[in-house]
Amino acid sequence: MTRRAIDIEPAHERTKTASRAGIWGWMFFDWAAQPFFTVVTTFIFGPYVVSRMASDPAMGQAAWAYGIAIGGFVIAILSPILGSIADQTGPRKPWIAFFAAIKIASLCALWFAAPGSPLVPVILLFSLAAVAAEFSVVFNDSMMPRLVSKSEIGRISNIAWGLGYLGGMIVLIFVVALMAGSPETGRTLIGAEPLFGLDPKLGEDARATGPLSALWYFIFILPMFFFTPDGARGMPLRPAVRQGLTELKATLGEVRRRSGILRFLLARMVYQDGVNALLGLGGVFAAAMFGWSVTEIGLFGIILNVVAIFGCLVASRLDSALGSKAVVMIALAALIVATSGIISTGPGFTLFGVLMLPGTDTGGMFGTPAEKAYIVFGLLVGLAFGPVQASSRSYLARSVTADEAGRYFGIYALAGRATSFVAPFLVATVTAASGSPRLGMAVILLFLVGGMALLWPTPYPADNPET
């Protein structure tokens, strides 16, 4: 049996908390960061690269997946090292500021990704932005155990994640309603001329999402810098690097002895790889299969984000009542069902042809029955993909102390990224070899099912010797 985290919580952990402004400043980091993942990675810029910059959709999906894989490989190698060094230097905010500058510059440069431009520089810029974004997340996450008591971590983590989806949805609505014009009519979803004179025929509506996400990120990480307390100053950088590398080596040995944490990290390494691939490639897959426009993909993303906010709010209560592990297991089961439905749906059918969906295209948004079935499965993804990540974060936060949070969240990022290039690489390779995006996406199921099987016997909290 497992014990509730509050039952093992030391008295000094129960009373420690940051101010309300400090906690909200920390949560606003997710609000600031999410539009990059929503409009650049998944719903607007990524599908634009596949459908407008690549010579064919299968090659475009493969190139985008390779870009995600490159970023994942760099993140996997460097995250635990940087996390250990940050534990020695103390404050996290300087690290976040450094990587924010890299992310903002890379996103602004995506404006120059015009149709006909070389694909490789665009993919590399995207990968650099992704690396900087993920490193910032590592340092932000490692601040969490110092801000709230362990009994509150799950609730705060899920609310922050839901706040992120709200921010991503607002930016996505702004893009679809006011920036993304139809190449045929030149009008946006609400019938207006695109803002700033953006020309959809030149892909300017999609290209502008890079600078827009950069501006949003810059503005809304400021509350975290102004109000959220940071760690006390530690060593100077040079000795901190030496000590951090020594601590990392010791921590990796320590993890092997803390079998529950090791099992949790291995399980997350597998299932998070599948989650990352699904989020990074789901919109691209729909664009290739149904030929959706930027407007349709954006509207699909808005629907998913509305559902995701609701999912995170429900999960914030379930996490406190049932524990983080139960929320992660439920979410993984939902993602397995949803992914099976998505890859089994195509023009005129769903469930691998067991259920035929005849009907002509009505000419409107999502005009065929198959597209509507795809959206239904997408709603299930929307309910689950926030809680599976937010409650994984709180699962670890409840299992380590504040003093070891930096190095363990660095290893947590490693566990989330150590094989994160494997799923996109396999999706890309299978897609390129078979010419079938559907067959490539089916690889994701192996990671979701495998991760769930590994997590099943893991204790909760992960440092709890009882099972």
C-alpha positions in Angstrom: 0.0 0.0 0.0 1.1 3.6 -0.4 0.9 6.5 2.0 -0.3 10.0 1.4 2.6 12.5 1.1 1.3 14.6 4.0 1.7 11.6 6.4 5.4 11.6 5.9 5.9 15.3 5.7 8.2 16.9 8.3 6.8 19.7 10.4 9.2 22.3 8.9 8.1 21.3 5.4 4.4 21.8 6.3 4.8 25.4 7.4 7.2 26.6 4.8 5.6 28.6 2.0 6.3 31.6 -0.2 4.0 34.6 -0.4 0.9 34.5 -2.6 2.7 36.8 -5.1 5.7 34.6 -5.2 3.6 31.5 -5.9 1.7 33.2 -8.6 4.9 34.6 -10.1 6.2 31.0 -10.3 3.0 29.7 -11.8 3.1 32.5 -14.4 6.2 30.9 -15.8 4.0 28.2 -17.3 1.7 30.9 -18.7 4.7 32.6 -20.3 6.3 29.4 -21.7 3.4 27.5 -23.1 2.6 29.5 -26.3 5.9 28.3 -27.7 4.8 24.7 -27.4 1.2 25.5 -28.5 1.6 27.7 -31.6 5.2 27.0 -32.7 5.8 23.3 -32.0 2.4 21.8 -32.4 -0.4 23.8 -34.1 0.8 26.6 -36.3 4.5 26.8 -37.2 5.2 23.1 -37.2 2.4 22.2 -39.6 3.4 25.2 -41.7 6.9 23.7 -42.1 5.4 20.4 -43.0 2.8 21.6 -45.5 4.5 24.7 -47.0 8.2 24.4 -46.7 8.8 20.7 -47.3 8.5 19.1 -50.7 6.0 16.5 -49.5 4.1 15.9 -46.1 5.9 12.6 -45.3 9.4 14.3 -45.7 8.2 17.3 -43.8 7.0 15.2 -40.8 10.3 13.3 -40.8 12.3 16.6 -40.8 10.2 18.1 -38.0 10.6 14.9 -36.0 14.3 14.9 -36.5 14.4 18.5 -35.2 12.6 17.5 -32.1 15.0 14.5 -31.7 18.1 16.8 -32.0 16.8 19.1 -29.3 15.9 16.2 -27.1 19.4 14.7 -27.3 21.1 18.0 -26.2 18.6 18.4 -23.4 19.2 14.8 -22.2 22.9 15.3 -22.1 23.1 18.7 -20.4 20.0 19.0 -18.1 21.4 16.9 -15.2 24.8 18.7 -15.4 23.3 22.1 -15.3 20.9 21.1 -12.5 23.7 20.0 -10.4 25.7 23.1 -11.0 22.7 25.2 -10.2 22.4 23.5 -6.8 25.9 24.8 -6.0 25.5 28.3 -7.3 22.1 28.7 -5.6 19.9 31.1 -7.5 17.9 29.7 -10.5 16.9 33.0 -12.0 20.2 33.9 -13.7 20.1 30.6 -15.5 16.5 31.2 -16.6 17.4 34.7 -17.8 20.4 33.3 -19.8 18.3 30.7 -21.6 15.4 33.1 -22.1 17.7 35.3 -24.1 18.6 32.4 -26.4 15.0 31.3 -26.8 13.7 34.7 -27.6 16.5 35.3 -30.2 15.8 31.9 -31.9 12.1 32.5 -32.0 12.4 35.9 -33.6 14.7 34.4 -36.3 11.8 32.1 -37.3 10.2 35.0 -39.1 12.7 34.5 -41.9 11.4 30.9 -42.6 9.7 31.9 -45.9 8.4 29.2 -48.3 11.3 28.1 -50.5 13.9 28.8 -47.8 16.4 26.1 -46.9 14.8 23.7 -44.4 17.8 22.8 -42.3 18.5 26.3 -40.8 14.8 26.5 -39.8 14.9 23.1 -38.1 18.1 24.0 -36.2 16.7 27.4 -35.0 13.6 25.6 -33.8 15.8 23.0 -32.0 17.8 25.7 -30.3 14.6 27.4 -29.1 13.4 24.1 -27.8 16.6 23.4 -25.9 16.6 26.8 -24.3 12.9 26.4 -23.4 13.4 23.0 -21.7 16.5 24.2 -19.7 14.5 27.1 -18.4 11.8 24.6 -17.3 14.3 22.5 -15.4 15.4 25.5 -13.3 11.8 26.8 -12.8 10.6 23.3 -11.7 13.5 23.0 -9.2 12.2 26.1 -7.4 8.9 24.4 -6.5 9.9 22.5 -3.3 11.0 25.8 -1.7 7.7 27.6 -2.4 4.9 25.4 -1.0 4.5 22.5 1.4 4.5 19.0 0.0 0.8 18.6 0.6 0.2 21.5 -1.7 2.7 20.6 -4.5 0.3 18.6 -6.6 -2.5 21.2 -6.5 -0.1 24.1 -7.4 1.7 22.1 -10.1 -1.6 21.2 -11.9 -3.0 24.7 -11.6 0.2 26.1 -13.0 0.0 23.7 -15.9 -3.6 24.6 -16.5 -2.6 28.3 -16.4 0.0 27.5 -19.1 -2.7 26.0 -21.3 -4.9 29.0 -20.8 -2.0 31.3 -22.0 -1.3 29.0 -24.9 -5.0 29.0 -25.9 -5.2 32.8 -25.7 -2.3 33.2 -28.0 -3.7 30.5 -30.4 -7.1 32.3 -30.5 -5.3 35.5 -31.3 -3.4 33.9 -34.1 -6.4 32.1 -35.6 -8.8 35.0 -35.3 -6.6 38.0 -36.1 -3.4 36.8 -37.9 -4.0 33.5 -39.8 -5.6 34.3 -43.1 -6.9 31.8 -45.7 -4.6 31.6 -48.7 -7.7 31.7 -50.9 -9.6 34.6 -49.4 -6.9 36.4 -47.4 -9.3 36.6 -44.5 -9.0 35.3 -41.0 -11.5 33.0 -39.2 -13.7 36.1 -38.2 -13.5 37.5 -41.7 -11.0 40.2 -41.0 -7.8 41.3 -42.7 -4.8 39.8 -41.0 -3.1 42.1 -38.5 0.0 44.0 -39.5 -0.7 43.3 -43.2 0.5 39.7 -42.9 0.3 37.8 -46.2 -0.9 34.2 -45.8 0.4 33.3 -49.3 3.9 34.0 -48.0 3.3 32.1 -44.8 3.7 35.3 -42.8 0.8 34.4 -40.4 2.6 31.2 -39.3 6.1 32.8 -39.4 4.9 35.6 -37.1 4.2 33.0 -34.3 7.9 32.9 -33.5 8.3 36.6 -32.6 4.8 36.6 -31.0 5.7 33.7 -28.7 9.0 35.5 -27.9 7.3 38.7 -26.9 4.7 36.9 -24.8 7.5 34.9 -23.0 9.5 38.1 -22.3 6.6 39.9 -20.7 5.1 37.2 -18.6 8.3 35.7 -17.0 8.8 39.1 -15.4 6.5 38.4 -12.4 8.6 35.3 -11.6 11.8 37.5 -11.6 10.1 40.2 -9.5 8.1 38.3 -6.9 9.2 34.6 -6.6 11.9 34.0 -4.0 15.1 32.3 -5.2 17.8 30.2 -3.6 20.5 31.8 -1.5 23.8 32.6 -3.3 26.2 29.7 -3.2 29.6 29.1 -4.8 31.1 31.1 -7.6 30.6 29.6 -11.0 34.0 27.9 -11.6 34.1 25.9 -8.3 30.4 25.3 -8.6 31.0 23.5 -11.9 33.6 21.3 -10.3 31.4 20.6 -7.3 28.3 20.2 -9.4 29.9 17.5 -11.6 31.1 15.7 -8.4 27.6 16.0 -6.9 26.1 14.7 -10.2 28.3 11.6 -10.1 27.4 11.0 -6.5 23.7 11.6 -7.2 23.7 9.1 -10.1 25.1 6.5 -7.7 22.6 7.5 -5.1 19.7 7.1 -7.5 20.7 3.5 -8.1 20.3 2.9 -4.4 17.0 4.7 -4.1 15.1 2.0 -6.0 11.7 3.7 -5.9 13.0 7.0 -7.4 15.0 5.0 -10.0 11.9 3.0 -11.0 9.9 6.2 -11.3 12.5 8.0 -13.4 12.8 5.0 -15.8 9.1 4.8 -16.2 8.9 8.5 -16.9 11.8 8.3 -19.4 9.7 5.9 -21.4 6.2 7.3 -21.2 7.3 11.0 -21.5 9.0 10.1 -24.7 5.7 9.0 -26.1 3.9 12.1 -24.7 6.5 14.5 -26.2 6.2 12.8 -29.6 2.4 12.9 -29.5 2.4 16.6 -28.6 5.1 17.5 -31.2 3.7 15.5 -34.1 -0.1 15.3 -33.5 -0.9 18.6 -35.4 1.6 17.7 -38.1 -0.1 14.3 -38.6 -3.5 15.9 -38.9 -2.2 18.4 -41.4 -0.7 15.6 -43.6 -3.8 13.3 -43.4 -6.6 15.8 -43.8 -4.9 18.7 -45.5 -6.1 21.1 -42.8 -5.3 24.7 -43.2 -3.6 26.8 -40.5 -7.1 28.0 -39.4 -8.4 24.5 -39.0 -5.3 23.3 -37.1 -5.5 26.4 -34.9 -9.1 25.8 -34.1 -8.3 22.2 -33.3 -5.6 23.4 -30.9 -8.0 25.8 -29.3 -10.5 23.0 -28.6 -7.7 20.8 -27.1 -6.5 23.7 -24.9 -10.0 24.4 -23.5 -10.3 20.7 -22.6 -6.7 20.7 -21.2 -7.5 23.5 -18.8 -10.5 21.6 -17.5 -8.4 18.4 -17.2 -5.7 20.2 -15.2 -8.3 21.7 -12.8 -9.9 18.3 -12.2 -6.4 16.7 -11.8 -5.4 19.4 -9.2 -8.2 18.0 -6.9 -7.6 14.4 -7.8 -3.8 14.8 -7.1 -4.6 16.0 -3.5 -7.2 13.3 -2.9 -5.7 10.2 -4.7 -2.0 11.1 -5.1 0.1 11.9 -8.1 0.7 8.3 -9.1 -3.1 7.6 -9.5 -3.5 10.7 -11.7 -0.5 9.7 -13.9 -1.8 6.2 -14.4 -5.3 7.4 -15.3 -3.9 9.9 -17.7 -1.6 7.3 -19.4 -4.6 5.0 -19.9 -6.5 7.8 -21.5 -3.6 8.7 -23.8 -3.2 5.1 -24.9 -6.9 5.0 -25.9 -6.7 8.4 -27.6 -3.6 7.6 -29.6 -5.0 4.3 -30.8 -8.1 6.2 -32.0 -6.0 8.8 -33.7 -3.8 6.5 -35.7 -6.8 4.3 -36.6 -8.7 7.2 -38.2 -8.4 8.3 -41.8 -10.5 9.7 -44.6 -13.7 7.7 -44.6 -13.0 5.4 -41.6 -12.0 5.0 -38.0 -10.9 2.1 -35.7 -8.8 0.7 -38.6 -11.8 0.4 -40.8 -14.0 -1.5 -38.4 -16.2 1.6 -38.4 -16.7 3.2 -41.8 -17.5 6.9 -42.0 -18.9 7.6 -45.4 -20.0 11.0 -46.3 -18.9 13.8 -48.6 -17.0 16.9 -47.4 -19.5 19.6 -46.4 -17.0 22.2 -47.3 -16.9 23.8 -43.8 -14.5 23.3 -41.0 -13.8 19.7 -40.3 -16.2 18.8 -43.0 -16.0 15.0 -43.1 -17.2 12.5 -40.4 -13.6 11.1 -40.1 -12.3 14.6 -39.2 -15.0 14.8 -36.5 -14.0 11.4 -35.1 -10.3 12.6 -35.0 -11.4 15.6 -33.0 -13.2 13.3 -30.5 -10.0 11.3 -29.9 -8.2 14.6 -29.7 -10.4 15.8 -26.8 -9.3 12.7 -24.8 -5.7 13.7 -25.5 -6.5 17.2 -24.3 -7.9 15.9 -21.0 -4.9 13.8 -20.2 -1.7 15.4 -21.5 -1.6 18.2 -18.9 -2.2 16.0 -15.8 0.3 13.3 -16.9 3.0 16.0 -16.9 1.9 18.1 -14.0 1.4 15.2 -11.7 4.7 13.6 -12.8 6.3 16.8 -11.7 4.6 16.7 -8.3 5.3 13.0 -7.9 9.1 13.8 -7.9 8.7 17.0 -5.8 7.0 14.9 -3.1 9.9 12.4 -3.2 12.9 14.7 -2.7 14.0 17.5 -0.3 14.3 21.1 -1.3 18.1 21.0 -1.0 18.4 18.2 -3.5 15.7 19.4 -5.9 18.0 21.0 -8.5 20.1 17.9 -9.2 17.1 15.6 -9.0 15.0 17.8 -11.3 18.0 17.8 -13.6 17.9 14.0 -13.6 14.1 14.2 -14.0 14.7 16.3 -17.2 17.2 13.6 -18.2 14.6 11.0 -17.6 12.1 13.0 -19.7 14.7 13.6 -22.4 17.3 10.8 -22.3 15.3 8.8 -24.9 13.2 11.7 -26.1 15.0 11.7 -29.4 14.2 8.0 -29.8 10.4 8.3 -30.3 10.6 11.1 -32.8 13.6 9.4 -34.5 11.6 6.1 -34.8 8.5 8.0 -36.0 10.6 9.8 -38.6 12.5 6.7 -39.7 9.4 4.5 -40.0 7.5 7.3 -41.8 10.4 7.9 -44.2 10.9 4.1 -44.8 7.2 3.2 -45.2 5.9 6.5 -46.7 3.1 6.2 -44.1 2.7 8.9 -41.5 0.1 6.6 -39.8 2.5 3.7 -39.4 5.1 6.1 -38.0 2.8 7.6 -35.4 1.9 4.0 -34.2 5.4 3.8 -32.7 4.2 6.2 -29.9 1.9 3.5 -28.4 5.0 1.4 -27.5 6.3 4.1 -25.3 3.0 4.9 -23.6 2.2 1.3 -22.8 5.8 0.5 -21.8 6.0 3.4 -19.4 2.7 2.6 -17.8 3.8 -1.0 -17.2 7.0 0.2 -15.5 5.2 2.7 -13.3 2.6 0.2 -12.1 4.8 -1.3 -9.3 6.6 1.9 -8.4 6.0 3.1 -4.8 4.4 6.5 -4.0 6.1 8.7 -3.0 9.0 7.3 -4.9 11.3 7.4 -1.9 8.8 5.4 0.2 10.2 1.9 0.8 6.7 0.5 1.1 4.8 -0.8 -2.0 
